[in-house]
Amino acid sequence: MHAEDPGRKAPKEQAEPRLWTRDFTLLTLASALGAAGLIASEFALSFFVFDETGSTLASALVIAMQLLPHSFVPIVISPIMDRLPRKTFLVAGDFLCGFAYALLGLWLAFFDFSYIGYLVVSLLLACLEAMDELAWTSIYPDVIPEGAEQKGYAVSSMLYTTLTVVMAPLAAVLLDTIGVANLLIIQGVLAICAAGIESMVRVRHHEREQRQESLATWARDLRDTASYLKGERGLRGLFGYMAVSNGLASGYTPILIAFFRTTPGFSAGMYALFSVAEFAGRTLGSALQYRIKVPKERRFGICFFVYIFYDVMDTILLWLSYPLMLVNRAACGLLASNSLILRTAGMQRYIPEAMRSRVNAFLEAYTTLACSVMAVVIGALGEVVSYRICISACGVLSAVAAIWFVWRSREHVSKVLEAAE
């Protein structure tokens, strides 16, 4: 051992970046308000529509209609969003969504339910939510200090899952007490409050190349994004798996609702607990991600294991007794939050900031298109075969997609997952 040179100071350990800045705190608070109302209203509406129609296909068509705008609205607005302050889109999206939800609640309070009318209103709301979601996804990395990505996305994941644990059973009670109309009005008020808080966020607007806005400029921006993605096999692999897995999940949601609504011994309250079990697991997993930093070299292995595990659990889900179903969902939630946080943090740091909105728009459009198609196909399948077979088929197909899209491109996918510090 040699003596330390007294003329040199020992290097200081680099301090961990401070996550809870003013902007991060404000955006988190706004997200909490918006998500709390949205979780309750969506839960109530899913049962409300099935009760009114009695058809899994009709419920699936609502989901497809709600997803449809996510396949084209982000593509249309993302080149503009990458040039203008994104906060404007975020605030406007939440405010208009809140106003529209409040109007929908008033409509249901004073008029009879109209399935066609509800489809039209769902389409309008989905357009606004698509803009709002893209703006939030593109702004969120800007309020997270570099080096705190895993913690930042752990907070957003834990926030949503915790709210789901609280709001899902509460919504089941409120659905039968105050009714779906009042729930929608409350959602509208909360979304407008969220918009007010978001307006106080001082996120930095990055200066970008200025071009005269025109259709040619818009088309060129999209071509540049497509060219970028063409050379990114890792992103394409993740996009492909997310599209298939999310599409299948959207498709079997009406099947699960129908199963709990029609199978003797099951109920809406049990479905709420079923969802709570998964999101309680997600909350615990997010809390672990907040405390434990995962080494870069282990991120791909963790994510791929989670994908296969979740798909196997989906395959056997409805063949289990109800207590084991709860264990199944809790285990899936615990692991799924880990892969979600690692994937999101890596992707959002990996994507160049100047085209973040456009790349996220491509992902959303691609995923939504798959969700829309699969929701209708699986909903129709649920009319002719047993609900258990539908869910099992979805699990098997999702596992095949994980191998095809993620494992075959593992070297490239690993680079994306390792992008966050």
N, C-alpha and C positions, 0 to 999 in steps of 0.2 A: 504494500500500500504506500502510495506516495503522498507527501504533504500537499495540501491545496495551495495553489499560488495565492498569496495574500493580496496580490494586485488585481486579481480577477474575481468577479462575483459569480457565484454559482447560478446557472440559468434558472429562472423562475418557472415553475410549472404553469403552463398556459391555463388561465382561468376559464372555467366553463361559461359560455355565453349566457347572458340573462334572457330567459324566455319571456317572462311576464312583463313585457313592455306595455306602454299605454295603448298602442294600436292593437297589439295582440289581445290584450284584456278586453278592449271594446268590441273587437270582432267576435271574440268568444262569447261575450254576453249577448250580443245580437243574435248569434247562431243559436244560443240556448233558447231565447224567446221564440224565434221562428220555428225551431225544431219541436219544441214542446207542443205548440198548437197543431203543427202539421201531423205529428205522430198520432195525436188523439183524433183529429178529423179524418185521417186516412183509415185508421182502424174502424171508426164508426161507419164511414161510407162503404167500406168493403162488405160489412154485414148488412148494411141498409140496402145496397143494390141487390144482393143475393136474396134478401127477404122479399123485396119488391118483385123480382123477376123469377126466382126459383130455378135459375139456369146457370150452370158453370160457363156455358158459352157466352151468355149475355154479360156475365161478369168479366170474362176474358176480353170481350170486345171493348169494354170500358178501359181496361188496362192498355190494350193496343191503341186506343184513341188517345189516352193520356201520354203514351210513349211516342207516338208518331211525330209530334213537333220536335222532339229531341233528336230526330234523325236529319232535320234540315235547318231548324232555327240556328243552332250553333254554327253551322257551315256558312250561313248567310251573314251573321253578325260578327264572327270571329276576326276577319280582316280589319273591320272597323274598330273592334275592341282592342286589337293589338296596336292601334295608332292613337286612340283617344284614352283619357283617364278611365280606367276600368271601374273605379268607384261609382261613377255616374250610373253605369249599367246596374251595379249591385243595389244601390239605393232605390233607383226607379223600379227595378224588378220586384223588390220586397214590398214597396209601397203599393204598386198596382196589384200584386198578388193579394195583399191584405184587403184592398178595396173590393176585389172580385170575390174573394171568399165570403166577405160580409154580405155582399149582394146575393150570393148563392144561398146563404143561410136565411136571409129574409124571404127569398123566393120559396124555399121549402117550408118556411113558417106559415105562409099565407096561401100557397097554391099546392095542388096535388102533384105528386111525383110524375114526371114525364121522362120516359127512358130516352127518347130522341133528344129532348131538350137538355137532359143531363149530359149526353154525349157531346153536344155542341159546347156547353159550358166547360166541360172537361178539356176540350180541345183548346179553348181560349186560355184557361188556367195553365195548361201544359206549355203553351208558347211562352208565357211569362216566366214560369218556373225554369224552363230551359235556359233563358237568358240569365236569370238570377244565378242558377247553378254554375254556369260557365264562368260568370264574373267572379263568383266566390272561389272557385277552383283556381283561377288565374291570379287572384289577389293574395290568397292565403300564403303562398311561399314568400311573398314580399314582406309579410309582417313577422316571419320567423327568422331570427338571427341565424347566420350561417354557423353550422355546427350543432344546432339544436333541432334539426329536422325531425329526428326520431321522437323526441319529446313533444314537439309541436303537434305532430300528427297523432301521437298517443292521446294528447288532450282532446283533439277533435273527435277521435274515435270513442274515447271514454265518455265524452259529453253526450254524444248521440245514444250510446248504449245505456248509459245511466238514465237518461230521460225516457228511453223506451221501457226500461224496467218499471219506472214510476207511472208513466202515462198510459201504457197499454192496459193494465188492469183498471186504472182510473177511468179510461175511456169506456171500458166494458160496463162499468157502473153508470157513468153519465149518459151512455146511450139509452138506457132504460129509464133514466130519471129526468134529465133536462132535454133529451132528444138531440137528433143529429143537427137540426137547424141552429140551435143555440151553440152547439160545439163549433160550427162553422163560423158563426159571428165572433166567438171568442178567438178563433184562429186568425180572423181578419184583423182584430185589434192588436194581437200580439205581433203579427207581421208588420203592421204599420209602426209599432213601437220599435221593432228591430231596425226598420229603415231609418228612423230618427237617430238611433245610436250609431249606425254605420256611417251616417253623414258626418260624424265627428272624427272618424278615422283619418289620420294624416299620412296615408300610404304614399310613397314616392312614385311619381309618374316618370317612367323612363323615356327619354327623348329618342325617337326613332326616325328613320329616314322619312322625310316628308315628300309625298307625291300628291299630285292632284287627284282627288277622289273621283273615280269613274268606274264604270263597269269593267274596263280593261285592267285597271289597277287591282280591283277586287279579284278578277280571274287570275291575274299574275301571282297575287299573294297565295291563292289556293294551289296553283301549280307549283310554287316554290315549296309549299308544305308537303304536297304529294311527293315531290322529288326528294325531300329530306327523309320522309318515312320509307321511301323505296330503298334507301341505303341503310336503314336501321332495322336489322333483323330482330334484335332483342325487343324493341318496342312493338314490332309487328307480332311477335310471339305472345307477348303479354296481352296485346289488344285482342288477338284471336281467342285466347282462352277466356278472357273477361267477357267477350261478346257471347260466347257459347254458354258459359256457366251462369252469367247473369240472365241471359235469355231463358234458359231452362228454369231458373229460380222464379222469374216473373211468370212463366207459364204454369208452374205448379202451385203458385200461391192461391188461385181460386179453387184448385183441387183440394188443398188443405182446408180452406174455409168450408167448402162443401162437405168434406169428410167430418169435420167437427160439428157441423150444423145438422147432419142427417144420420150419422152413425149412433145407434142407441148407446147411452152411457157417456156421450161426449156433449160439450156445450161451448158457447162462445167464451164463457169464463175460463174453461179449460184451455181453449186456444190462446187466451191472453196469458195464462200461466206458462203455456208451452213456449210462447214468444219470449216471455220474461226469463225463462231458464236460459235460452240462447243468449240473450242480451246481458244477463247477469254474468255469464261466462265471458262475453266480450269485454265487459267492464273490468273484470279481473285481469284479463289478458292485456288490456290497454294500460292498466295500472302497472303491471310488470314491465311493459315496454317503456313506461315513463321512468322507471327506476333502474332498469338494466339495459345497457347499451350492447347490442348484438354485433359481434365482430363481422367485418365485411365478408370474410371467407365462408361464413356459416349461413349467410342470408339466403342463398339459392336453395340449399338443402332444406332449410326450415320451411320456406315457401312451398316448395314442391311437395314435401311431406304433408303439409296442411291441405293442399289441393286434393291429393289422393284420399287422405283420411276423411275429409268432408264429403267427398263424393261417395265413398263407401257407406258412411253414416246415413246419407240421403237414401241410398239404395235399400237399406234395411229398416228405415224409419218407421213406416206404418205397419210393419210386421211385429213390432215390439209392444209390450204392455205399456200402459200410460206412464207409470213411474220410470221405466227404462227409456221411454221417449224423452222425458225430461232430462235424464242423464245424457242421452245422445245429444240433445241440443245444447246443453251446458258445455259439454266437451268440445263440440264444434265451435261454439262461440269463443271459448277460451283460446283455441288455436287460431281461429280465423282472424281474430283481431291482430295477431302477431304478423301474419302474412300481409294483411291489408296495410298496416302501418309501414312495414318495410318496403312494400311495393310502391305505395304512394309517395313516401319520402324520397325514394330513389328516383322514381320517374320524374317528379316535379323538379328535382335538382338536375337531372340529366337533360331534360328538354331545354333548349336555348330560351332565355327569357323573352327575346324579341318575337318569338313565334309560339309562346306558351298557349295563348288563347286558341290559336288555329289548330295546334296539335291536339289539345284537349277537346276541341270541337270535333275533330276527326274521330277520336276515341268515342266520344259520346254518341255521335251519329252512327258509327259502326255498331256499337253495343246496343243502341236503341232499336236499330233496324232488326237485329237478331231477337231482341226482346219482344218486339211487336209481332213478328212472324210466329215465334214459338208460343207466345201467349194464346194466340188464336188456335194454333195447331193442337196444343196440349189441352186447351179448354174444350175443343171439339172432341178430342180423344176421350176426355172425361165423361162425355155423354154416352159413350158406347162400351167402354171397358171399365174395370174396377179402378177406384182411386188408388189403391195400393200398387197396382201394376204401373199406373202412370208415374207415380213418384219413383219407383224402382228404375224404370226405363230412363228417367231423367238423370238419376245418379250414375248409371252406367255410361251414358253418353257424355256426361261431364268428365268422367275419369279418362275416357278415350281422348277427349279434347286436351286434357292436361298433358298427356303423353305426346300427342301430335304437335301441339303448339309450343309447349314450354320445354319439355325434356329434349326434343330434337334440336332446339335452339339454345341449349343450356349455357354455352359459352357466351353468347351474345346477351342473353337474359341476365346472366350474372353481372355483366358490366353495368347494366341499368340499375340493378338492385344495389350495387356497391357505390353508386354516384354520391349518395348522401354521406356526410362525414359522421 
